[in-house]
Structures are given as structure tokens and as C-alpha cells.
Amino acid sequence: MTKTKSTKKSVKDYFLGVFNTDAFAKNEAGLEILTTEQRDTIASQFGQESVTAIESTILNLKTSSESENPAEFIGAIANELGSVRDIEKAYKALQTEHSTLQSTNSTLQAQVATLSTQGEVPPPAMGVSTGAAPQKFTVDSSFSHNQFAASNIASRMQGNAVFGATESTIDVAELKRAFGTYLSQGTKIEIIKQYSSGFTSAPFFTKTQAITEYRATQALITSVVQQFSAKWTARGKAKFTPIVIKNRRHKVNFSIIPAEVADSWLMYLYSENMSPDQMPITKYIIDNILMPSILNDIEMLMIGKGKYKELGVDEIGTPSDTMDGIETILVEANKVKDTAATTNINFYKPQTAINLLTATDEEVRKFIDEFAEDISPLFQNIKMPVCCSREVFIKYCRGHKAKWTEGSGINDSSFQAKFIDFTNFSLRPMDCLYGSPIIFSTPKENLKLLDNINTPQNLINDVQKHDYEFRLYGEFWMAVGLAIGEAVFAYVPAGYDPQAKISGDPTNLDRWTKGTGGIVAKEVVSESGEVAEGV
């Protein structure tokens, strides 16, 4: 009997522990019952039928010996709730795992204590891997243009000049497939490098990624050091006028007739002593025809004198319409320098305004020397370029040489720089500023060249065949601009229009003369004495 009571008590105590209480509630008749919260707990954890099993066994035990038999409620609980032993077994397993983790932790701590008292063992020397070999472009020897190239080069090597691709044009469908193969050979990055840094003025810019626009986030701080005092006294004024640079999206629509370039390609293969697999026509077209055209547009029409124009649906634009160039940015900022919309760019106010294109060499030399000397002292210790057109650059160099005699002309043998005496500045011509009287100076970090941070820059994203014409389609993002106005020092003559230099012929007609533009007919007398029309 004692054993039975002990069993009843241990089961009851288990469920009291589940509910975290010392006794079950009782009803008006004095019988133990489950509260609503306890019933919900049992139902959610063990099922609704378990509630009935607990109430009919543990809480309503009889005093008769039959009722005291633990089999009545132990069997019911085992059937409805699952075995208590399984719960205890799981608990013991967790205790064992906990003990194992404690033991492992103690071992690791002992290792840390030991290693902390020892010197570091130098790692063994390791060979440097050269990485995977670049994927090689392999030509398809079945393509007519590759067979044509191989046979022509072989004949040429034997002393037979047989170039004549215009007589049997390249199969455009095969050329399209060759382009698709070539563009998948890891050439994407190289093409991006070409158009983003291949134009001559690229070294003047700091390449920066943006989505649709860029705005500087760093301020130009002045004077933060002061005499010590025992309290907080803020000093230092942030002069910060960020200039928004709008990023622009450009497209490339370029068409060629393969027969028109085949002869040049074959001559290039021969002169460079290459085979078609070393210089496929696809690479030749990109490197020698497409990219030079793109880079010329960027340099001569976009980054200097470009002025963005919002085009209509059916309107066809020009490269100069696609973005604002540096000259346009400075000219437009100069127009609003006295209004609330100012960009805080520092525009030079000389004692006597001159046109650097028409001024004498000595006037240009003196003007630029004074311009450099008058730049803010805060920037005098920075090695900044003073950017100008090549026309102004030549005038300055000639004026400097005339004043300081022989040997005092251009410092740079490549004719790309002339250091301004007694300053940290150097006069540097930018090809994109051709025919411009503007000069400006700013740290390289402040002169931005934007590309896009999210859009894949494939440049060439489609090739199409149209009869005997081959069309390349592409797109890229690019913009230029100035980040902080206070870090820019510029001279912009009033009334100068950058677009006027590209809207017509930039040739100086005061120095050059042109023909009539037509073919003039003249009389040709034949041997028979008859007069015939000729040219």
C-alpha cells in the first residue's frame, strides 16, 4: 500500500511541477479541478483527450483499494500523454550534451592559456598561384572570312598580293555568330576599360559610381585647431556646396558592311604578322573601328562641350546632346554666380579681362601666372592642374620661353604639362577643351567621371544581321561634373558658348582657306582636236 501511495504522489507531483504550483484548485464540493489556463496548457501540449485523462485519474482518485491501484491512471496517462520516461530520457540526454560542451569549453580555454604564453610560429612559405589561364578565342575555321584570311595571308607570304574582299563579301550571318563567340570570351571588362578610360582626358577625372545622380557627401573643413580651454568650444566652419551631377545613359547604334573593312583587316593581319585566330575580325572591328569612334565622340563632343538636351520621341540627337560637359557646367554656373542659385564656384575677376585665344603670348603668360597666384591659400599646397585648351597652352609656353630665354619652355617632353613658376600648379591641356578660352583648376578628386553602379555595362549587348550590313547595338552610362563648388577656381569669359565650336566647322578661317566644295569641270582637248568635258 505504501508503494502505491508513493507512486500516486510522484505522478501527481509531476503535473504540479508542469503547472508550477503546490496544489490543484478545488471546486465547491472540495474536489480537485484544473483551471481554464491549466486545461489550455494540457490541451496545447498533449492533446484535448489528455485533459479528460488527467481529470479522471489523478484529480478524482477514490479511497478504495481498487481506486488506489496506480494502473488506472498510469495506463491512461501513458496512452494519452506519452511515456513520462521518454521525457526524463530526453532531459538526461540534454544534461549529457551540456556536460560534453562544458568539457570541450574547458579544453579550449586551457589551449588558449597555453598558446598565449608561446611565441607565434612563422607560417611556411607558400607558392603564389597564377590563377586560371585567360580564355582563348578560337576561330571557327569553317567560316568563310577565316578561310579567306588564311588563304590570302598564305598567298601574300608567297609574294602574291591577292587582297580583294570587296569582290566576295564576308558572310554576315557567320560574322554575327563570330561576334557572339568573341564577346563571351571575357572581353567585356576590356571593352569597359576602353570606353571609360581610353579617351585622352580620362586621367584628369576621378572615376565614381552612381545610379542616376551624384552628390558629394564630404565637406570642405577649415580651421579646427584652437588654443586649449577646459570647455567645449566648437571651431571650424564647413564650407560645403555639393553640385548635383546627373548621370546619363547613352546608346550605340553602329553599322558596318563587312566587305568594306575586310581588306583593312587582312592588311592588318599581315603587317602585324598575326594569324586570324590571334586577330579575329570581330576584335579588329571593335578595337580599330567601333572604339575609336566612341572615344572620339566622348572626348570631342561630350565631356567638354556637350550640353544635355531632352529629345522628343522621334527626334534623333547627336553625341553632344547626351550630357553636360565641363565647359557647359562652368558657363552655366557663371551665369548664376550672382543669384541665390549659385554653386559657390570661385570665378576669377582679373583687373583686365582678356580673351586667352586672341591675346598675345605674353598677355596669356602673365594672366595665367596671376591666376595661379590668386588661388586660395588653402589650396596653394595642393598639386593641382590648371586645365586649358591646347591653343592657350601653346601661347603660355611661347610667352614663358620668350621671357625667360631658351630652355625655359615646356617642362614635359610629351607636351602635356608646363609647371607654373613658384607654385604647386601645372598648366595642362585637355583635348576636350579645344578652341576654348576657359581655364579652371580643381583637385583631381573633385573632377568626377560617373558610371552606373547597378546596370551591367556590356556596351555591346546585341548584334544583328541586315542583308549585307552588320549592326552593333549597345549602351553605357557616363557623366562628368564637379563635386564641391568651393574647390573650383575658374575663368570664364562673358559671352562664350562652348557649343558654337561644334555646331560648325572649328577650323580657323582667318588662317585657312577652303575650296569651293564642288568639282569644277574643265575642257579637255583630245588628240583629234575635239573638245570633251573632263575634270
Buried (B, 14 or more C-beta within 10 A) or exposed (E): EEEEEEBBEEBBEBBBEBBEEEEBEEEEEEEBBBEEEBBEBBEEEBBEEBBEBBBEBBBEBEEEEEEBBBEBBBEBBBEBBEEBEEEEEEEEEEEEEEEEEEEEEEEEEEEEEEEEEEEEEEEEEEEEEEEEEEEEBEBBEEBBBBBBBBEBBEEBEEEEEEBEBEEEBBBBEBBBBBBEBBBEBEBBEEBBEBBBEBBBBBEBBEEBEBEBEBEBEEBBEEEEEEEEEEEEEEEEEEBBBBBEBBBBBBEBEBEBBBBBBBBBBBEBBBEEEBBBBEBBBBBBBBBBBBBEEBBBBBBBBBBBBBBBEEEEEEEEBBBBBBBBBBBBBBBBBBEEBEEEEBBBBBBBEEEEEBEBBEBEBBBBBBBBBEBBEEBEEEBEEBEBBBBBBBBBBBBBBBBBBBEEEEEEBBBEEEBBBBBBEEBBBBBBBBBBBBBBBBBBBBBBBBBBBBBBEEEEBBBBBEBEBEEEEBBBBBBBBBBBBBBBBBBBBBBBBEEBEBBEBBEEEEEEEEEEEEEEEEEEEEEEEEEEEEEEEEE
